[in-house]
């Protein structure tokens, strides 16, 4: 069965120039497929977060080529990359970045309102669907500030899903959570990948989280040193 290619990095290289010229990423190449849950691991300074920002199209100053769902994004103008991010990439960060005075529902609606593809009523319905998927429908009208840390991170995941992105990218998505809530977030990602065919790429320091994902890409000093558990094998 032909697997659908969602992202391909080809010979990605990246320099930092302060205080001296330093190559932080060197010849990074790999592919990610639809419905795959991939984790990027490595010690601090290995380059994994730098790589994630290139994969997300937020950093455009790099060598090599990035292809997202058949579209070469390298060299595109900032406004077209911003449109691509809003429509095709959902983000979950270490800190949830919810607006505390807004309800959970309103927080989830924000990226869809910005995209402007659906009516406000449709967006509200979609936001309820995403919160329901994450077991938070009862919290929809509560201010985000009234939720626990784990619930807030699940609202952030619902917000990342609102535009039905091709790829969810996570930067230390369990970094601020205890083990119980980390497990809930992991289970959510696993369900999204395996039941809803959602593609997930997450940077993590959490070894348990990484080991239970479909595939772990380990980085060291700006290069990939191992790719464990090939997807579908």
LINSUL-V732360 format. One record per pair of residues at least 24 apart in sequence whose C-alpha atoms are under 6 Angstrom apart, sorted by the first residue. I is the first residue (numbers start at 0). J is the second residue. Records with the same first field share a line. If there is no record, write none. Layout:
I = J + J
//
This chain:
3 = 32 + 33
4 = 32
5 = 31 + 32 + 33 + 67 + 68
6 = 30 + 31 + 66 + 67 + 68
7 = 65 + 66
8 = 65
9 = 63 + 64
10 = 63
11 = 62 + 63
12 = 61 + 62
13 = 61
23 = 221
24 = 221
25 = 221 + 222
33 = 198
34 = 192 + 196 + 197 + 198
35 = 192 + 198
36 = 199 + 212 + 213
37 = 200 + 213 + 214 + 215
38 = 200 + 201 + 202 + 209 + 215
39 = 202 + 215 + 216 + 217
40 = 203 + 217
41 = 217 + 218 + 219
45 = 218 + 219 + 220 + 221
46 = 221
86 = 162 + 164
87 = 164 + 165
88 = 164 + 166 + 167
89 = 159 + 164 + 167
90 = 159 + 167 + 168 + 169
91 = 169 + 172
92 = 169 + 170 + 172
93 = 170 + 171 + 172 + 174
95 = 152 + 155
99 = 143 + 144
100 = 142
101 = 142
102 = 140 + 141 + 142 + 143
103 = 139 + 143
104 = 139
107 = 158
111 = 162
129 = 157
130 = 157
149 = 180
166 = 198 + 199
167 = 199
168 = 199 + 200 + 201
169 = 201
170 = 201 + 202
171 = 202 + 203
//
